[in-house]
Amino acid sequence: MPKRPTEEELRREIHEGLNVVENWNSANRDIFGKDGDLTGDDREHVEASALALHLVQSAIVYLNTRMVQIVLAEPKWRKQAHRR
């Protein structure tokens, strides 16, 4: 049977996830700039990069949502989620 994460392990994993989000936000700023305009010399390449980034971000959001749903489907975690 797999070991359940401790609160410290869960806190660490959440912190690592937040760092991933910050990295994605940084990538968005690099592509779109602060004002939301595409940056770079080759507009076609930048647009393709932006679309690819959005696709990857959407996939990650979907996978994270599914992972949370799977965890919350377990009775122990469902009870803890409702207590808070």
Secondary structure, 3 states (H helix, E strand, C coil): CCCCCCHHHHHHHHHHHHHHHHHHHHHHHHHHCCCCCCCCCCHHHHHHHHHHHHHHHHHHHHHHHHHHHHHHCCHHHHHHHHHC
